[in-house]
Amino acid sequence: MSRIVVLGAGVSGHTAAMHLKRMLGKHHEVTVVTPNSNWNWIPSNIWVGVGKMDKQQVTFPLAPIYRRKGIRYVQAKAVAIRPEGDVDDPTPAVDVVWTSPDRTGENERLRYDYLINATGPKLRFDATPGLGPDANSWSVCTADHATQTAAALEAVIDRLRNGERQTIVIGMGHGTCTCEGAAFEYVFNVDHVLRERGVRELATVVYLTNEHELGDFGVGGMTFQRHGVTTTSEQWMGSLFRERGIEVILQAHVTEVLPNAVEYDTIDGQHGRQEFDFAMLLPPFKGVGLEAFDRDGRSITEDLFAPSGFLKVDADYTVKPFEQWSAADWPSTYQSPAYSNLFGIGIAFAPPHAISRPYATPSGVAVAPAPPRTGMPSGVQGRAVAETIARRIERGDPSAPARTASMASMGAACIASIGTGMRRGEAATITMSPIVPDLERHPDGGRDPAATFGEVGLAGHWMKRLLHTMFIYKAKARPGWWLIPE
Ligand SMILES: Cc1cc2nc3c(=O)[nH]c(=O)nc-3n(C[C@H](O)[C@H](O)[C@H](O)COP(=O)(O)OP(=O)(O)OC[C@H]3O[C@@H](n4cnc5c(N)ncnc54)[C@H](O)[C@@H]3O)c2cc1C
């Protein structure tokens, strides 16, 4: 019997665990280690954050699903990986600290044959003074954050109703943030709700971002060709922001969030201050702080993990200038170069570099969106790694070829909500292929023009709403769940 341990029950880890169990059946043990008791469909936190859904609609308990599927569920936080085991036993192991109410604080060492690190991000609210829901700004990164944020937004709406002017700032709380798409969705959903409630006129809505231009989204922007006309994502987004009267601050690194103002520096050397009554600012991400030790207990954390705390996989991590970045730098198997039974997927793997061209302020502070690892690639990586492991176990060959799923060859579809409602909702549907531009295959901009396009409309909202239902159905392992693509 092989033992596979999956760290993290988010989009990538949950997908990997469910496929592994489906493929391997009851003769092998699949264990999921995760500190949370609930699964969260994070994309719909945007709608929780504007009061259009509640926490129960975007989360569900993991325990019954894992019980039904025969997956061992360890409600715990992984703290250290021991890929060579320890002095008593050379079997690889992972150290966990239980978080379930009945065992909180208990330590356990779990042995494994294969380990998948799918621990996602640590939300670095500490990277900017005053950032985050424990300080001066709101967040929609978790369902609980989004619930608090919706209540704060409701208070803003009440003040607007009473005739008070309000300034709302939404965006990125640091120069190295990722997930610009989520901030974009939130600012447009807030705009939509304010219009719906008839209070938009008294509100100033500002989008503050580290992107070099609108529509960058951390993927270097996109060029669309439709009916012989070339449009950039910058032009497209620019018109959407202008239409809605949303003000924009670009190329900004937030230096501090005060109780009612954001201080920021821009790449042209300016220092700005934007007052607000309500701010939702996303934090930058880093790895969750796993450590690693060799058999003798010596730290190998720096060998296994990048300085960002994300797991190094089969990428080319050579530091090189933007002009030399290549599609080939991106990983395809997500296997650790140091240990062939260790994998990193979703946000937990270390990207080789950004996708967008990085900039800095004159004093050298990075204003450089980190590469997004959105739901679709995270799920696809989860499934690919599950297939690799299942194949190796079934063939009894730990070096059987790995399945590949490089972000430089896969396309992605993103549906960015710009307002909810079955009749008045809208979404910007963006497809791009590949996610990471490949200038060798597509010398004109790095992407396939026939597979890269954007469209705004009500149908996009219906699709986004349908995806919510479909992905929750899939994550609950309802009949035929595996037929739903990642
Ligand atoms: C507000 C918001 C909106 C978004 N909207 C979209 C969207 O519309 N479309 C889209 O494609 N993507 C969207 N994304 C991105 C999407 O949520 C991520 O791509 C996806 O969640 C990444 O999956 P993951 O498995 O890597 O990480 P996660 O889903 O974050 O899962 C990480 C898991 O690891 C667990 N974990 C953490 N620490 C440990 C530890 N020490 N030990 C064990 N487990 C641990 C966590 O509890 C969690 O279960 C959005 C993100 C945000 C924040």
The ligand as a MOL file (V3000), in Angstrom:
LIG
                    3D

  0  0  0     0  0            999 V3000
M  V30 BEGIN CTAB
M  V30 COUNTS 53 58 0 0 0
M  V30 BEGIN ATOM
M  V30 1 C -10.7370 37.1180 -3.5930 0
M  V30 2 C -10.1980 36.1680 -4.6050 0
M  V30 3 C -10.9150 35.9460 -5.7620 0
M  V30 4 C -10.4400 35.0570 -6.7140 0
M  V30 5 N -11.1500 34.8690 -7.8510 0
M  V30 6 C -10.7250 33.9860 -8.7590 0
M  V30 7 C -11.4760 33.7460 -9.9340 0
M  V30 8 O -12.5130 34.3560 -10.1820 0
M  V30 9 N -11.0200 32.8120 -10.7970 0
M  V30 10 C -9.8810 32.1120 -10.5610 0
M  V30 11 O -9.5080 31.2640 -11.3690 0
M  V30 12 N -9.1350 32.3210 -9.4600 0
M  V30 13 C -9.5290 33.2380 -8.5570 0
M  V30 14 N -8.7910 33.4540 -7.4410 0
M  V30 15 C -7.5660 32.6760 -7.2470 0
M  V30 16 C -7.8840 31.2840 -6.6920 0
M  V30 17 O -8.5850 31.4140 -5.5010 0
M  V30 18 C -6.5660 30.5540 -6.4910 0
M  V30 19 O -6.0020 30.3660 -7.7560 0
M  V30 20 C -6.7140 29.1960 -5.8530 0
M  V30 21 O -7.3930 29.2680 -4.6450 0
M  V30 22 C -5.3370 28.6010 -5.6560 0
M  V30 23 O -5.4810 27.3140 -5.1930 0
M  V30 24 P -4.4340 26.6890 -4.1840 0
M  V30 25 O -4.8630 25.2910 -3.9740 0
M  V30 26 O -3.0600 26.9190 -4.6650 0
M  V30 27 O -4.5560 27.5360 -2.8510 0
M  V30 28 P -5.7920 27.6820 -1.8870 0
M  V30 29 O -7.0580 27.4820 -2.6110 0
M  V30 30 O -5.5760 28.9680 -1.1470 0
M  V30 31 O -5.6270 26.4630 -0.8610 0
M  V30 32 C -4.5710 26.3600 0.0460 0
M  V30 33 C -4.9490 25.3470 1.1080 0
M  V30 34 O -3.8170 25.0690 1.9330 0
M  V30 35 C -4.2110 25.1260 3.2930 0
M  V30 36 N -3.0320 25.3990 4.1160 0
M  V30 37 C -2.4820 26.5840 4.4230 0
M  V30 38 N -1.4090 26.3970 5.2200 0
M  V30 39 C -1.2680 25.0680 5.4000 0
M  V30 40 C -0.3550 24.2510 6.1300 0
M  V30 41 N 0.6610 24.7920 6.8160 0
M  V30 42 N -0.5290 22.9180 6.1150 0
M  V30 43 C -1.5640 22.3450 5.4200 0
M  V30 44 N -2.4610 23.0970 4.7030 0
M  V30 45 C -2.3090 24.4280 4.7070 0
M  V30 46 C -5.2680 26.2080 3.2970 0
M  V30 47 O -6.0190 26.1760 4.4790 0
M  V30 48 C -6.0420 25.8280 2.0460 0
M  V30 49 O -6.9070 24.7560 2.3130 0
M  V30 50 C -9.2160 34.3740 -6.4830 0
M  V30 51 C -8.4930 34.6090 -5.3200 0
M  V30 52 C -8.9640 35.5180 -4.3980 0
M  V30 53 C -8.1580 35.7700 -3.1450 0
M  V30 END ATOM
M  V30 BEGIN BOND
M  V30 1 1 1 2
M  V30 2 1 2 3
M  V30 3 2 2 52
M  V30 4 2 3 4
M  V30 5 1 4 5
M  V30 6 1 4 50
M  V30 7 2 5 6
M  V30 8 1 6 7
M  V30 9 1 6 13
M  V30 10 2 7 8
M  V30 11 1 7 9
M  V30 12 1 9 10
M  V30 13 2 10 11
M  V30 14 1 10 12
M  V30 15 2 12 13
M  V30 16 1 13 14
M  V30 17 1 14 15
M  V30 18 1 14 50
M  V30 19 1 15 16
M  V30 20 1 16 17
M  V30 21 1 16 18
M  V30 22 1 18 19
M  V30 23 1 18 20
M  V30 24 1 20 21
M  V30 25 1 20 22
M  V30 26 1 22 23
M  V30 27 1 23 24
M  V30 28 2 24 25
M  V30 29 1 24 26
M  V30 30 1 24 27
M  V30 31 1 27 28
M  V30 32 2 28 29
M  V30 33 1 28 30
M  V30 34 1 28 31
M  V30 35 1 31 32
M  V30 36 1 32 33
M  V30 37 1 33 34
M  V30 38 1 33 48
M  V30 39 1 34 35
M  V30 40 1 35 36
M  V30 41 1 35 46
M  V30 42 1 36 37
M  V30 43 1 36 45
M  V30 44 2 37 38
M  V30 45 1 38 39
M  V30 46 1 39 40
M  V30 47 2 39 45
M  V30 48 1 40 41
M  V30 49 2 40 42
M  V30 50 1 42 43
M  V30 51 2 43 44
M  V30 52 1 44 45
M  V30 53 1 46 47
M  V30 54 1 46 48
M  V30 55 1 48 49
M  V30 56 2 50 51
M  V30 57 1 51 52
M  V30 58 1 52 53
M  V30 END BOND
M  V30 END CTAB
M  END
